[in-house]
Amino acid sequence: MSDEKIKQRVEREREAHTERDVLAENARIKQRFPHLECYPSKRRFWAKVEELTKDLSGKTVLDYGCGRGEASLKYLASGALKVFGIDISSIYVKSASESAHKAGYSENHYSFQEMDAHELLFPNDYFDLVIGNGILHHLDTNIALDEIYRVLKPGGRVILQEPLADNPLLKLFRILTPKARTPDETPFNSKTIAALTNRNNWDVELIYCGLLEMPLAILTSILIPKYSENRLLRFSDKIERWTHNKKILLSWNQYVLFNMVKRKTA
């Protein structure tokens, strides 16, 4: 992709998040289906993230697409030496800075900046951890991941949660909720996942969730909203665990978690 096309893409993303606030629209839609946030494989998914971020003592962290800073505050509370947050929206960046200040953190421990993730304004080998939620699929993924690799220390970790493309129900859901989307976002399929994880020099773990539980969570949110812990989701989780172990229809899940460590050179 040419530099000019990337600039145009960045500006469209900036407009979508700053002027239209697609982040808020996405949150409003998800509130209609509360079981989407707590079905069993989703809980395991987030438990893995919690495990990897529960102790960040002495670590320098990049909150990649920080939004309004909710996650950044968690990383500070987990002992991070310093949290840098970047986002394409000046409104989100301002809100994140205000939240950290109100929470009582010293400005020596956080810095939020409006920044294009295709061109990270940080030194090589700088961060111990880069972590983001639903950001990479908005970008030119090859350029963005190369930049993440550059700013990570050898042995540093990147954790990225991203949506997947191949489930027909998810495709329909996206068509029906255009206000929660940006024009350039491209959820991943099996080919793009393989291409990304084979790029650079990574140790890779991929974790999936939502093959069966995602559509059923929408259904149970409508029919039995008070019962997020229900037999239908528990039973579907047993089947879903089997499909994950057998690597069946992985790109038909709702999300994939990239847990990747930059290998140390000899």
C-alpha positions in Angstrom: 0.0 0.0 0.0 1.4 3.4 -1.0 2.2 6.1 1.5 -0.6 8.3 0.1 -3.2 5.5 0.5 -2.1 4.9 4.0 -2.4 8.6 4.8 -6.0 8.5 3.4 -6.8 5.4 5.4 -5.5 7.0 8.6 -7.6 10.1 8.0 -10.7 8.0 7.5 -10.0 6.2 10.7 -9.4 9.5 12.5 -12.8 10.9 11.3 -14.6 7.7 12.3 -13.3 7.7 15.8 -13.2 11.5 16.5 -16.3 12.7 14.7 -18.5 9.6 14.7 -17.2 7.9 17.9 -17.6 4.4 16.5 -16.1 3.1 19.8 -19.1 4.3 21.7 -21.5 3.0 19.0 -19.9 -0.4 19.2 -20.3 -0.4 23.0 -24.0 0.5 22.7 -24.7 -2.4 20.4 -22.9 -4.9 22.6 -24.9 -3.8 25.6 -28.0 -5.2 23.8 -26.4 -8.7 24.0 -24.8 -8.9 27.4 -23.9 -12.6 27.1 -21.4 -11.8 24.4 -19.1 -10.5 27.0 -19.2 -13.5 29.4 -19.7 -16.8 27.5 -17.3 -19.5 28.7 -14.6 -19.4 26.0 -14.6 -15.6 26.2 -14.0 -15.7 29.9 -11.0 -18.0 29.4 -9.8 -15.7 26.6 -9.7 -12.7 29.0 -8.4 -14.8 31.8 -5.3 -15.4 29.7 -4.9 -11.7 29.2 -5.3 -11.1 32.9 -2.7 -13.8 33.6 -0.2 -12.1 31.3 -0.7 -8.6 32.7 -1.4 -9.1 36.4 2.2 -8.2 37.4 3.9 -5.6 35.2 6.3 -4.4 37.9 9.2 -2.5 36.3 7.8 -2.9 32.7 7.4 -0.2 30.1 4.0 -0.8 28.4 2.5 0.5 25.1 -1.3 0.6 25.2 -1.8 0.2 21.5 -5.0 2.1 20.6 -5.6 3.3 24.2 -9.1 4.7 23.6 -10.2 6.5 26.8 -7.5 4.9 28.9 -9.5 2.2 30.8 -6.9 -0.5 30.1 -4.0 1.9 30.7 -5.2 2.4 34.3 -5.2 -1.3 34.8 -1.6 -1.6 33.6 -0.6 1.2 36.0 -2.4 -0.6 38.8 -0.5 -3.7 37.9 2.8 -1.9 38.7 3.9 -0.8 35.2 7.0 1.5 35.4 5.4 3.6 32.7 2.4 3.3 30.4 2.4 5.0 27.0 -0.9 5.2 25.3 -1.4 6.0 21.6 -4.6 6.5 19.6 -5.7 8.1 16.4 -8.3 10.2 18.1 -7.3 13.4 20.0 -10.5 13.2 21.9 -9.7 9.7 23.3 -6.1 10.8 24.1 -7.3 13.8 26.1 -9.9 11.7 27.9 -7.2 9.0 28.8 -4.9 11.7 30.2 -7.7 13.2 32.3 -8.6 9.7 33.6 -5.0 8.9 34.7 -4.7 12.3 36.4 -8.0 11.9 38.3 -6.8 8.4 39.4 -3.9 10.0 41.1 -1.0 8.7 38.9 2.1 10.9 38.5 2.7 12.2 34.9 6.1 10.5 35.2 4.2 7.1 34.9 2.0 7.8 31.9 2.0 9.5 28.5 -0.8 9.6 26.1 -0.3 10.7 22.5 -2.2 11.1 19.3 -0.2 8.9 16.9 -0.4 6.9 13.7 0.4 3.2 14.5 2.0 2.8 11.1 4.8 5.1 12.3 5.5 4.7 16.0 7.5 7.6 17.4 9.5 5.4 19.8 13.1 4.1 19.8 14.0 0.5 18.8 13.8 -2.2 21.5 12.0 0.1 23.9 8.9 -1.7 25.3 8.5 -4.8 27.4 4.9 -5.2 26.4 2.6 -3.9 23.6 -1.0 -4.6 24.1 -4.1 -3.7 22.1 -7.8 -4.6 21.7 -9.2 -4.7 18.2 -6.7 -2.3 16.6 -4.5 -4.2 14.2 -7.4 -5.0 11.8 -7.9 -1.2 11.2 -4.3 -0.8 9.9 -2.0 -2.0 7.1 -1.2 -5.1 9.2 2.2 -5.8 7.7 3.5 -2.2 8.3 1.9 -2.1 11.8 3.3 -5.4 13.0 6.8 -4.5 11.7 6.6 -1.4 13.7 5.5 -3.3 16.8 8.4 -5.7 16.3 10.8 -2.8 16.0 9.8 -1.1 19.3 9.7 -4.3 21.3 12.7 -5.4 23.3 14.1 -8.8 22.5 12.0 -11.1 24.8 9.2 -8.5 24.8 5.6 -9.6 24.3 2.7 -8.4 22.1 -0.9 -9.2 23.0 -3.5 -8.3 20.4 -7.2 -9.3 20.4 -8.6 -9.2 16.9 -11.9 -10.1 15.2 -12.2 -12.8 12.7 -13.9 -12.7 9.3 -15.1 -16.1 8.1 -18.2 -16.8 10.2 -21.3 -16.1 8.1 -23.3 -14.9 11.1 -20.6 -12.4 12.0 -20.6 -11.2 8.4 -24.3 -10.6 8.6 -23.9 -8.9 12.0 -21.4 -6.5 10.6 -23.6 -5.6 7.6 -26.5 -4.9 10.0 -24.3 -2.6 12.3 -22.5 -0.3 9.8 -22.4 2.7 12.3 -20.1 0.6 14.6 -17.6 0.0 11.8 -15.0 2.0 9.9 -14.7 1.8 6.1 -11.2 0.2 6.1 -11.3 -2.3 8.9 -10.7 -5.8 7.8 -11.2 -8.7 10.2 -8.7 -11.6 9.8 -9.0 -14.9 8.1 -6.8 -18.0 8.3 -4.5 -16.8 5.5 -3.9 -13.4 7.1 -3.3 -14.9 10.5 -0.7 -17.3 9.0 1.0 -14.5 7.1 1.2 -12.3 10.2 2.5 -14.9 12.6 5.2 -16.0 10.1 6.4 -12.5 9.7 9.5 -11.4 11.7 10.9 -13.6 14.4 8.2 -14.6 16.9 7.3 -17.3 19.3 3.5 -17.5 18.8 0.5 -18.7 20.8 -3.0 -18.2 19.2 -6.2 -18.5 21.4 -9.7 -18.5 19.9 -13.2 -18.0 21.2 -16.7 -17.8 19.9 -17.2 -20.4 17.2 -20.5 -21.7 18.7 -20.8 -19.6 21.8 -21.0 -16.3 20.0 -24.2 -16.9 18.0 -25.7 -18.7 21.0 -24.8 -15.9 23.3 -26.8 -13.5 21.1 -29.7 -15.9 21.3 -29.6 -16.4 25.0 -29.2 -12.6 25.5 -32.5 -12.1 23.9 -34.4 -15.1 25.3 -33.0 -15.5 28.8 -31.1 -12.2 29.5 -30.9 -12.8 33.2 -29.2 -16.2 32.8 -25.7 -15.7 31.4 -24.7 -19.0 33.1 -27.0 -21.4 31.2 -26.8 -25.0 30.0 -26.9 -24.1 26.3 -23.7 -22.1 26.6 -22.0 -24.6 28.8 -22.8 -27.5 26.4 -21.7 -25.5 23.4 -18.4 -24.7 25.2 -17.6 -28.4 25.4 -18.0 -28.7 21.7 -16.1 -25.5 21.1 -13.1 -26.8 23.2 -13.0 -29.9 21.0 -13.0 -27.9 17.8 -10.2 -25.7 19.1 -8.1 -28.8 20.1 -8.7 -30.3 16.7 -8.1 -26.9 14.9 -11.4 -27.1 13.2 -12.9 -23.9 11.7 -10.6 -21.7 13.8 -11.2 -18.6 11.6 -15.0 -19.0 12.1 -14.5 -18.0 15.8 -15.5 -14.5 16.9 -12.0 -13.5 18.1 -8.3 -14.5 18.1 -5.8 -13.5 20.7 -2.2 -13.1 19.4 0.2 -13.8 22.2 3.6 -13.4 20.6 7.1 -13.0 22.0 10.0 -11.4 20.1 12.7 -13.9 20.0 16.1 -13.0 21.4 18.9 -13.2 18.9 22.0 -15.2 19.6 
